[in-house]
Amino acid sequence: ARTLIADYGATAAIVFFCFVPYMGGNYDLTPDSVGAETDDTIATLDVPSTFEPSTSRSWIINPADCPVWAIFFAIIPALILTVLFFFDHNVSSLLCQAPEFGLKKGSAYHWDFFVIGIQIFITGMLGIPPVNGLIPQAPLHTDSLCEKAFRQRRVTH
């Protein structure tokens, strides 16, 4: 149960609190019930009924539409992000691969750069912000790659 809560606690909390406004008497406080959002209703996010870009452009951007100066100017944050991801990944993987953690599948870390690179390419082509580095995922990633051995403590009175 403890591992289940650790793995899915944040997701369960988000799902639970998405439904709280619609539970019991709270539904009377939602804009769906009242008809409009007022100071007395629970603020909700207005979600469009169609899944499309919010501006008048296609899903995939055309990098050639950018002015040349913007492409060269974008090199600066691109280099900063590259250095950030490089150090972020290497520091995380070195810390997580310490002998006391019993990591047995260390080669899986090599896929991280590849996967993050693919994700950055896709998010760049869609014109949305890039994915984050590895620090938030490092403990979960290491936990999935290690082999654990549990020792029982003997309590003597």
Helices and strands as residue ranges (DSSP letters): H 2-19, G 20-22, G 24-29, H 31-34, G 63-65, H 68-96, G 99-101, G 106-109, H 110-126, H 138-145
